[in-house]
Amino acid sequence: MKETIIKVEGMVCNGCENRVQNALKNIEGVENVIADHVTGTVTVTSKEKVAESVMKERIEDIGFEVKR
């Protein structure tokens, strides 16, 4: 299992967390996603190597900003 932590700006509520989680859960190989608007982090657990760039692109596609 691989764990990736991504810093995200713009999540302000549980609804935002759900949008991010749903967007990332649809990526093949992703096992679990935990988004936290308080800390501004998204923790992704995958059993396969999932490209971080793909995850970041999905987050940005739904309107949030990934901190570089």
PDB file of N, CA, C and O in Angstrom, chain B, residues numbered from 101:
ATOM      1  N   MET B 101       0.835  -1.187   0.000  1.00  0.00           N
ATOM      2  CA  MET B 101       0.000   0.000   0.000  1.00  0.00           C
ATOM      3  C   MET B 101       0.875   1.244   0.000  1.00  0.00           C
ATOM      4  O   MET B 101       1.905   1.299   0.672  1.00  0.00           O
ATOM      5  N   LYS B 102       0.455   2.222  -0.752  1.00  0.00           N
ATOM      6  CA  LYS B 102       1.177   3.478  -0.829  1.00  0.00           C
ATOM      7  C   LYS B 102       0.257   4.585  -0.327  1.00  0.00           C
ATOM      8  O   LYS B 102      -0.929   4.608  -0.655  1.00  0.00           O
ATOM      9  N   GLU B 103       0.805   5.503   0.473  1.00  0.00           N
ATOM     10  CA  GLU B 103       0.027   6.629   0.972  1.00  0.00           C
ATOM     11  C   GLU B 103       0.601   7.927   0.412  1.00  0.00           C
ATOM     12  O   GLU B 103       1.805   8.169   0.487  1.00  0.00           O
ATOM     13  N   THR B 104      -0.272   8.752  -0.146  1.00  0.00           N
ATOM     14  CA  THR B 104       0.119  10.030  -0.718  1.00  0.00           C
ATOM     15  C   THR B 104      -0.677  11.123  -0.017  1.00  0.00           C
ATOM     16  O   THR B 104      -1.896  11.020   0.118  1.00  0.00           O
ATOM     17  N   ILE B 105       0.013  12.169   0.429  1.00  0.00           N
ATOM     18  CA  ILE B 105      -0.659  13.301   1.068  1.00  0.00           C
ATOM     19  C   ILE B 105      -0.522  14.508   0.151  1.00  0.00           C
ATOM     20  O   ILE B 105       0.578  14.880  -0.260  1.00  0.00           O
ATOM     21  N   ILE B 106      -1.666  15.109  -0.158  1.00  0.00           N
ATOM     22  CA  ILE B 106      -1.711  16.260  -1.060  1.00  0.00           C
ATOM     23  C   ILE B 106      -2.311  17.441  -0.304  1.00  0.00           C
ATOM     24  O   ILE B 106      -3.357  17.309   0.331  1.00  0.00           O
ATOM     25  N   LYS B 107      -1.651  18.592  -0.371  1.00  0.00           N
ATOM     26  CA  LYS B 107      -2.158  19.828   0.231  1.00  0.00           C
ATOM     27  C   LYS B 107      -3.105  20.494  -0.763  1.00  0.00           C
ATOM     28  O   LYS B 107      -2.768  20.688  -1.931  1.00  0.00           O
ATOM     29  N   VAL B 108      -4.302  20.841  -0.275  1.00  0.00           N
ATOM     30  CA  VAL B 108      -5.324  21.402  -1.143  1.00  0.00           C
ATOM     31  C   VAL B 108      -5.892  22.684  -0.527  1.00  0.00           C
ATOM     32  O   VAL B 108      -6.198  22.728   0.665  1.00  0.00           O
ATOM     33  N   GLU B 109      -6.027  23.720  -1.351  1.00  0.00           N
ATOM     34  CA  GLU B 109      -6.661  24.964  -0.919  1.00  0.00           C
ATOM     35  C   GLU B 109      -8.077  25.030  -1.468  1.00  0.00           C
ATOM     36  O   GLU B 109      -8.349  24.556  -2.572  1.00  0.00           O
ATOM     37  N   GLY B 110      -8.972  25.619  -0.694  1.00  0.00           N
ATOM     38  CA  GLY B 110     -10.328  25.845  -1.172  1.00  0.00           C
ATOM     39  C   GLY B 110     -11.383  24.947  -0.559  1.00  0.00           C
ATOM     40  O   GLY B 110     -12.576  25.196  -0.737  1.00  0.00           O
ATOM     41  N   MET B 111     -10.978  23.906   0.158  1.00  0.00           N
ATOM     42  CA  MET B 111     -11.971  23.065   0.827  1.00  0.00           C
ATOM     43  C   MET B 111     -12.412  23.795   2.098  1.00  0.00           C
ATOM     44  O   MET B 111     -11.586  24.111   2.955  1.00  0.00           O
ATOM     45  N   VAL B 112     -13.719  24.062   2.216  1.00  0.00           N
ATOM     46  CA  VAL B 112     -14.206  24.830   3.369  1.00  0.00           C
ATOM     47  C   VAL B 112     -15.287  24.105   4.177  1.00  0.00           C
ATOM     48  O   VAL B 112     -15.734  24.609   5.208  1.00  0.00           O
ATOM     49  N   CYS B 113     -15.706  22.926   3.710  1.00  0.00           N
ATOM     50  CA  CYS B 113     -16.794  22.231   4.404  1.00  0.00           C
ATOM     51  C   CYS B 113     -16.756  20.733   4.092  1.00  0.00           C
ATOM     52  O   CYS B 113     -15.930  20.260   3.312  1.00  0.00           O
ATOM     53  N   ASN B 114     -17.671  20.009   4.724  1.00  0.00           N
ATOM     54  CA  ASN B 114     -17.766  18.565   4.483  1.00  0.00           C
ATOM     55  C   ASN B 114     -18.160  18.254   3.042  1.00  0.00           C
ATOM     56  O   ASN B 114     -17.749  17.236   2.486  1.00  0.00           O
ATOM     57  N   GLY B 115     -18.953  19.130   2.444  1.00  0.00           N
ATOM     58  CA  GLY B 115     -19.337  18.941   1.043  1.00  0.00           C
ATOM     59  C   GLY B 115     -18.130  18.984   0.120  1.00  0.00           C
ATOM     60  O   GLY B 115     -18.035  18.213  -0.834  1.00  0.00           O
ATOM     61  N   CYS B 116     -17.209  19.898   0.416  1.00  0.00           N
ATOM     62  CA  CYS B 116     -15.970  19.984  -0.365  1.00  0.00           C
ATOM     63  C   CYS B 116     -15.165  18.695  -0.211  1.00  0.00           C
ATOM     64  O   CYS B 116     -14.641  18.157  -1.187  1.00  0.00           O
ATOM     65  N   GLU B 117     -15.076  18.213   1.018  1.00  0.00           N
ATOM     66  CA  GLU B 117     -14.351  16.965   1.275  1.00  0.00           C
ATOM     67  C   GLU B 117     -14.950  15.834   0.446  1.00  0.00           C
ATOM     68  O   GLU B 117     -14.223  15.056  -0.172  1.00  0.00           O
ATOM     69  N   ASN B 118     -16.272  15.747   0.435  1.00  0.00           N
ATOM     70  CA  ASN B 118     -16.953  14.684  -0.316  1.00  0.00           C
ATOM     71  C   ASN B 118     -16.689  14.779  -1.809  1.00  0.00           C
ATOM     72  O   ASN B 118     -16.494  13.757  -2.468  1.00  0.00           O
ATOM     73  N   ARG B 119     -16.681  15.993  -2.353  1.00  0.00           N
ATOM     74  CA  ARG B 119     -16.409  16.174  -3.782  1.00  0.00           C
ATOM     75  C   ARG B 119     -15.016  15.663  -4.136  1.00  0.00           C
ATOM     76  O   ARG B 119     -14.832  14.969  -5.136  1.00  0.00           O
ATOM     77  N   VAL B 120     -14.034  16.020  -3.298  1.00  0.00           N
ATOM     78  CA  VAL B 120     -12.660  15.588  -3.552  1.00  0.00           C
ATOM     79  C   VAL B 120     -12.548  14.068  -3.422  1.00  0.00           C
ATOM     80  O   VAL B 120     -11.946  13.409  -4.269  1.00  0.00           O
ATOM     81  N   GLN B 121     -13.129  13.523  -2.362  1.00  0.00           N
ATOM     82  CA  GLN B 121     -13.068  12.076  -2.142  1.00  0.00           C
ATOM     83  C   GLN B 121     -13.700  11.319  -3.306  1.00  0.00           C
ATOM     84  O   GLN B 121     -13.132  10.336  -3.783  1.00  0.00           O
ATOM     85  N   ASN B 122     -14.855  11.760  -3.764  1.00  0.00           N
ATOM     86  CA  ASN B 122     -15.535  11.074  -4.871  1.00  0.00           C
ATOM     87  C   ASN B 122     -14.738  11.161  -6.165  1.00  0.00           C
ATOM     88  O   ASN B 122     -14.692  10.198  -6.931  1.00  0.00           O
ATOM     89  N   ALA B 123     -14.112  12.304  -6.414  1.00  0.00           N
ATOM     90  CA  ALA B 123     -13.322  12.469  -7.636  1.00  0.00           C
ATOM     91  C   ALA B 123     -12.122  11.527  -7.647  1.00  0.00           C
ATOM     92  O   ALA B 123     -11.773  10.973  -8.689  1.00  0.00           O
ATOM     93  N   LEU B 124     -11.494  11.349  -6.493  1.00  0.00           N
ATOM     94  CA  LEU B 124     -10.286  10.526  -6.438  1.00  0.00           C
ATOM     95  C   LEU B 124     -10.587   9.036  -6.328  1.00  0.00           C
ATOM     96  O   LEU B 124      -9.798   8.214  -6.794  1.00  0.00           O
ATOM     97  N   LYS B 125     -11.702   8.680  -5.725  1.00  0.00           N
ATOM     98  CA  LYS B 125     -12.048   7.261  -5.591  1.00  0.00           C
ATOM     99  C   LYS B 125     -12.296   6.604  -6.946  1.00  0.00           C
ATOM    100  O   LYS B 125     -12.211   5.383  -7.073  1.00  0.00           O
ATOM    101  N   ASN B 126     -12.603   7.415  -7.955  1.00  0.00           N
ATOM    102  CA  ASN B 126     -12.867   6.883  -9.294  1.00  0.00           C
ATOM    103  C   ASN B 126     -11.603   6.550 -10.069  1.00  0.00           C
ATOM    104  O   ASN B 126     -11.682   5.994 -11.164  1.00  0.00           O
ATOM    105  N   ILE B 127     -10.438   6.879  -9.520  1.00  0.00           N
ATOM    106  CA  ILE B 127      -9.178   6.582 -10.196  1.00  0.00           C
ATOM    107  C   ILE B 127      -8.814   5.115  -9.943  1.00  0.00           C
ATOM    108  O   ILE B 127      -8.822   4.653  -8.802  1.00  0.00           O
ATOM    109  N   GLU B 128      -8.502   4.405 -10.997  1.00  0.00           N
ATOM    110  CA  GLU B 128      -8.149   2.992 -10.863  1.00  0.00           C
ATOM    111  C   GLU B 128      -6.925   2.827  -9.964  1.00  0.00           C
ATOM    112  O   GLU B 128      -5.913   3.503 -10.151  1.00  0.00           O
ATOM    113  N   GLY B 129      -7.025   1.925  -8.989  1.00  0.00           N
ATOM    114  CA  GLY B 129      -5.926   1.655  -8.068  1.00  0.00           C
ATOM    115  C   GLY B 129      -6.055   2.347  -6.726  1.00  0.00           C
ATOM    116  O   GLY B 129      -5.376   1.974  -5.769  1.00  0.00           O
ATOM    117  N   VAL B 130      -6.929   3.363  -6.641  1.00  0.00           N
ATOM    118  CA  VAL B 130      -7.121   4.075  -5.374  1.00  0.00           C
ATOM    119  C   VAL B 130      -8.020   3.239  -4.476  1.00  0.00           C
ATOM    120  O   VAL B 130      -9.109   2.828  -4.875  1.00  0.00           O
ATOM    121  N   GLU B 131      -7.552   2.996  -3.268  1.00  0.00           N
ATOM    122  CA  GLU B 131      -8.298   2.189  -2.305  1.00  0.00           C
ATOM    123  C   GLU B 131      -9.129   3.037  -1.351  1.00  0.00           C
ATOM    124  O   GLU B 131     -10.280   2.707  -1.064  1.00  0.00           O
ATOM    125  N   ASN B 132      -8.542   4.143  -0.853  1.00  0.00           N
ATOM    126  CA  ASN B 132      -9.218   4.967   0.145  1.00  0.00           C
ATOM    127  C   ASN B 132      -8.764   6.414   0.002  1.00  0.00           C
ATOM    128  O   ASN B 132      -7.621   6.692  -0.361  1.00  0.00           O
ATOM    129  N   VAL B 133      -9.695   7.336   0.297  1.00  0.00           N
ATOM    130  CA  VAL B 133      -9.387   8.762   0.255  1.00  0.00           C
ATOM    131  C   VAL B 133      -9.976   9.414   1.491  1.00  0.00           C
ATOM    132  O   VAL B 133     -11.150   9.219   1.808  1.00  0.00           O
ATOM    133  N   ILE B 134      -9.151  10.194   2.191  1.00  0.00           N
ATOM    134  CA  ILE B 134      -9.626  10.961   3.335  1.00  0.00           C
ATOM    135  C   ILE B 134      -9.265  12.422   3.090  1.00  0.00           C
ATOM    136  O   ILE B 134      -8.088  12.782   3.055  1.00  0.00           O
ATOM    137  N   ALA B 135     -10.283  13.257   2.921  1.00  0.00           N
ATOM    138  CA  ALA B 135     -10.071  14.697   2.739  1.00  0.00           C
ATOM    139  C   ALA B 135     -10.432  15.393   4.048  1.00  0.00           C
ATOM    140  O   ALA B 135     -11.415  15.036   4.698  1.00  0.00           O
ATOM    141  N   ASP B 136      -9.638  16.380   4.428  1.00  0.00           N
ATOM    142  CA  ASP B 136      -9.865  17.122   5.673  1.00  0.00           C
ATOM    143  C   ASP B 136      -9.774  18.617   5.382  1.00  0.00           C
ATOM    144  O   ASP B 136      -8.691  19.147   5.136  1.00  0.00           O
ATOM    145  N   HIS B 137     -10.932  19.292   5.413  1.00  0.00           N
ATOM    146  CA  HIS B 137     -10.932  20.720   5.088  1.00  0.00           C
ATOM    147  C   HIS B 137     -10.281  21.566   6.178  1.00  0.00           C
ATOM    148  O   HIS B 137      -9.828  22.676   5.896  1.00  0.00           O
ATOM    149  N   VAL B 138     -10.222  21.077   7.403  1.00  0.00           N
ATOM    150  CA  VAL B 138      -9.610  21.828   8.499  1.00  0.00           C
ATOM    151  C   VAL B 138      -8.093  21.928   8.298  1.00  0.00           C
ATOM    152  O   VAL B 138      -7.509  22.998   8.471  1.00  0.00           O
ATOM    153  N   THR B 139      -7.468  20.819   7.935  1.00  0.00           N
ATOM    154  CA  THR B 139      -6.009  20.814   7.736  1.00  0.00           C
ATOM    155  C   THR B 139      -5.621  21.100   6.285  1.00  0.00           C
ATOM    156  O   THR B 139      -4.457  21.370   5.989  1.00  0.00           O
ATOM    157  N   GLY B 140      -6.603  21.038   5.382  1.00  0.00           N
ATOM    158  CA  GLY B 140      -6.315  21.271   3.966  1.00  0.00           C
ATOM    159  C   GLY B 140      -5.513  20.156   3.340  1.00  0.00           C
ATOM    160  O   GLY B 140      -4.697  20.398   2.451  1.00  0.00           O
ATOM    161  N   THR B 141      -5.739  18.924   3.801  1.00  0.00           N
ATOM    162  CA  THR B 141      -5.003  17.800   3.250  1.00  0.00           C
ATOM    163  C   THR B 141      -5.941  16.721   2.721  1.00  0.00           C
ATOM    164  O   THR B 141      -7.077  16.564   3.169  1.00  0.00           O
ATOM    165  N   VAL B 142      -5.417  15.993   1.755  1.00  0.00           N
ATOM    166  CA  VAL B 142      -6.096  14.818   1.219  1.00  0.00           C
ATOM    167  C   VAL B 142      -5.101  13.672   1.301  1.00  0.00           C
ATOM    168  O   VAL B 142      -3.992  13.763   0.775  1.00  0.00           O
ATOM    169  N   THR B 143      -5.502  12.596   1.960  1.00  0.00           N
ATOM    170  CA  THR B 143      -4.652  11.423   2.091  1.00  0.00           C
ATOM    171  C   THR B 143      -5.233  10.316   1.218  1.00  0.00           C
ATOM    172  O   THR B 143      -6.380   9.904   1.386  1.00  0.00           O
ATOM    173  N   VAL B 144      -4.414   9.848   0.284  1.00  0.00           N
ATOM    174  CA  VAL B 144      -4.858   8.826  -0.664  1.00  0.00           C
ATOM    175  C   VAL B 144      -4.062   7.551  -0.416  1.00  0.00           C
ATOM    176  O   VAL B 144      -2.832   7.568  -0.390  1.00  0.00           O
ATOM    177  N   THR B 145      -4.772   6.456  -0.237  1.00  0.00           N
ATOM    178  CA  THR B 145      -4.143   5.153  -0.086  1.00  0.00           C
ATOM    179  C   THR B 145      -4.433   4.342  -1.345  1.00  0.00           C
ATOM    180  O   THR B 145      -5.583   4.217  -1.767  1.00  0.00           O
ATOM    181  N   SER B 146      -3.386   3.802  -1.931  1.00  0.00           N
ATOM    182  CA  SER B 146      -3.558   3.006  -3.151  1.00  0.00           C
ATOM    183  C   SER B 146      -2.725   1.742  -3.052  1.00  0.00           C
ATOM    184  O   SER B 146      -1.670   1.722  -2.418  1.00  0.00           O
ATOM    185  N   LYS B 147      -3.220   0.684  -3.691  1.00  0.00           N
ATOM    186  CA  LYS B 147      -2.451  -0.558  -3.665  1.00  0.00           C
ATOM    187  C   LYS B 147      -1.501  -0.634  -4.839  1.00  0.00           C
ATOM    188  O   LYS B 147      -0.519  -1.375  -4.807  1.00  0.00           O
ATOM    189  N   GLU B 148      -1.791   0.123  -5.864  1.00  0.00           N
ATOM    190  CA  GLU B 148      -0.905   0.208  -7.016  1.00  0.00           C
ATOM    191  C   GLU B 148      -0.267   1.589  -7.022  1.00  0.00           C
ATOM    192  O   GLU B 148      -0.700   2.497  -6.313  1.00  0.00           O
ATOM    193  N   LYS B 149       0.752   1.722  -7.823  1.00  0.00           N
ATOM    194  CA  LYS B 149       1.355   3.042  -7.958  1.00  0.00           C
ATOM    195  C   LYS B 149       0.441   3.888  -8.846  1.00  0.00           C
ATOM    196  O   LYS B 149       0.304   3.636 -10.043  1.00  0.00           O
ATOM    197  N   VAL B 150      -0.174   4.890  -8.234  1.00  0.00           N
ATOM    198  CA  VAL B 150      -1.034   5.814  -8.962  1.00  0.00           C
ATOM    199  C   VAL B 150      -0.258   7.122  -9.089  1.00  0.00           C
ATOM    200  O   VAL B 150       0.258   7.629  -8.093  1.00  0.00           O
ATOM    201  N   ALA B 151      -0.170   7.664 -10.280  1.00  0.00           N
ATOM    202  CA  ALA B 151       0.594   8.889 -10.513  1.00  0.00           C
ATOM    203  C   ALA B 151      -0.011  10.043  -9.721  1.00  0.00           C
ATOM    204  O   ALA B 151      -1.208  10.317  -9.807  1.00  0.00           O
ATOM    205  N   GLU B 152       0.841  10.710  -8.950  1.00  0.00           N
ATOM    206  CA  GLU B 152       0.391  11.847  -8.156  1.00  0.00           C
ATOM    207  C   GLU B 152      -0.144  12.951  -9.060  1.00  0.00           C
ATOM    208  O   GLU B 152      -1.069  13.671  -8.682  1.00  0.00           O
ATOM    209  N   SER B 153       0.422  13.087 -10.232  1.00  0.00           N
ATOM    210  CA  SER B 153      -0.038  14.121 -11.170  1.00  0.00           C
ATOM    211  C   SER B 153      -1.487  13.889 -11.589  1.00  0.00           C
ATOM    212  O   SER B 153      -2.231  14.846 -11.804  1.00  0.00           O
ATOM    213  N   VAL B 154      -1.890  12.628 -11.706  1.00  0.00           N
ATOM    214  CA  VAL B 154      -3.271  12.302 -12.072  1.00  0.00           C
ATOM    215  C   VAL B 154      -4.214  12.721 -10.952  1.00  0.00           C
ATOM    216  O   VAL B 154      -5.279  13.283 -11.207  1.00  0.00           O
ATOM    217  N   MET B 155      -3.820  12.446  -9.708  1.00  0.00           N
ATOM    218  CA  MET B 155      -4.655  12.822  -8.565  1.00  0.00           C
ATOM    219  C   MET B 155      -4.784  14.336  -8.464  1.00  0.00           C
ATOM    220  O   MET B 155      -5.877  14.858  -8.241  1.00  0.00           O
ATOM    221  N   LYS B 156      -3.670  15.036  -8.628  1.00  0.00           N
ATOM    222  CA  LYS B 156      -3.684  16.502  -8.539  1.00  0.00           C
ATOM    223  C   LYS B 156      -4.547  17.105  -9.647  1.00  0.00           C
ATOM    224  O   LYS B 156      -5.280  18.067  -9.417  1.00  0.00           O
ATOM    225  N   GLU B 157      -4.458  16.541 -10.836  1.00  0.00           N
ATOM    226  CA  GLU B 157      -5.257  17.038 -11.958  1.00  0.00           C
ATOM    227  C   GLU B 157      -6.746  16.881 -11.680  1.00  0.00           C
ATOM    228  O   GLU B 157      -7.530  17.785 -11.969  1.00  0.00           O
ATOM    229  N   ARG B 158      -7.143  15.739 -11.119  1.00  0.00           N
ATOM    230  CA  ARG B 158      -8.555  15.512 -10.782  1.00  0.00           C
ATOM    231  C   ARG B 158      -9.043  16.547  -9.776  1.00  0.00           C
ATOM    232  O   ARG B 158     -10.149  17.070  -9.906  1.00  0.00           O
ATOM    233  N   ILE B 159      -8.215  16.844  -8.767  1.00  0.00           N
ATOM    234  CA  ILE B 159      -8.587  17.823  -7.745  1.00  0.00           C
ATOM    235  C   ILE B 159      -8.775  19.204  -8.375  1.00  0.00           C
ATOM    236  O   ILE B 159      -9.734  19.912  -8.070  1.00  0.00           O
ATOM    237  N   GLU B 160      -7.861  19.567  -9.243  1.00  0.00           N
ATOM    238  CA  GLU B 160      -7.956  20.874  -9.905  1.00  0.00           C
ATOM    239  C   GLU B 160      -9.129  20.920 -10.887  1.00  0.00           C
ATOM    240  O   GLU B 160      -9.734  21.976 -11.067  1.00  0.00           O
ATOM    241  N   ASP B 161      -9.454  19.808 -11.516  1.00  0.00           N
ATOM    242  CA  ASP B 161     -10.557  19.749 -12.457  1.00  0.00           C
ATOM    243  C   ASP B 161     -11.904  20.046 -11.792  1.00  0.00           C
ATOM    244  O   ASP B 161     -12.825  20.527 -12.452  1.00  0.00           O
ATOM    245  N   ILE B 162     -12.026  19.763 -10.486  1.00  0.00           N
ATOM    246  CA  ILE B 162     -13.288  20.032  -9.801  1.00  0.00           C
ATOM    247  C   ILE B 162     -13.264  21.359  -9.045  1.00  0.00           C
ATOM    248  O   ILE B 162     -14.165  21.649  -8.258  1.00  0.00           O
ATOM    249  N   GLY B 163     -12.218  22.169  -9.291  1.00  0.00           N
ATOM    250  CA  GLY B 163     -12.246  23.536  -8.804  1.00  0.00           C
ATOM    251  C   GLY B 163     -11.424  23.869  -7.577  1.00  0.00           C
ATOM    252  O   GLY B 163     -11.560  24.963  -7.029  1.00  0.00           O
ATOM    253  N   PHE B 164     -10.569  22.951  -7.126  1.00  0.00           N
ATOM    254  CA  PHE B 164      -9.727  23.226  -5.962  1.00  0.00           C
ATOM    255  C   PHE B 164      -8.289  23.425  -6.414  1.00  0.00           C
ATOM    256  O   PHE B 164      -7.898  22.983  -7.494  1.00  0.00           O
ATOM    257  N   GLU B 165      -7.509  24.094  -5.580  1.00  0.00           N
ATOM    258  CA  GLU B 165      -6.116  24.371  -5.930  1.00  0.00           C
ATOM    259  C   GLU B 165      -5.182  23.471  -5.128  1.00  0.00           C
ATOM    260  O   GLU B 165      -5.273  23.386  -3.903  1.00  0.00           O
ATOM    261  N   VAL B 166      -4.294  22.811  -5.839  1.00  0.00           N
ATOM    262  CA  VAL B 166      -3.295  21.965  -5.190  1.00  0.00           C
ATOM    263  C   VAL B 166      -2.083  22.820  -4.892  1.00  0.00           C
ATOM    264  O   VAL B 166      -1.562  23.499  -5.777  1.00  0.00           O
ATOM    265  N   LYS B 167      -1.632  22.789  -3.644  1.00  0.00           N
ATOM    266  CA  LYS B 167      -0.423  23.531  -3.278  1.00  0.00           C
ATOM    267  C   LYS B 167       0.790  22.787  -3.814  1.00  0.00           C
ATOM    268  O   LYS B 167       0.915  21.576  -3.630  1.00  0.00           O
ATOM    269  N   ARG B 168       1.650  23.487  -4.452  1.00  0.00           N
ATOM    270  CA  ARG B 168       2.847  22.878  -5.042  1.00  0.00           C
ATOM    271  C   ARG B 168       3.982  22.843  -4.048  1.00  0.00           C
ATOM    272  O   ARG B 168       5.070  22.365  -4.369  1.00  0.00           O
TER     273      ARG B 168
END
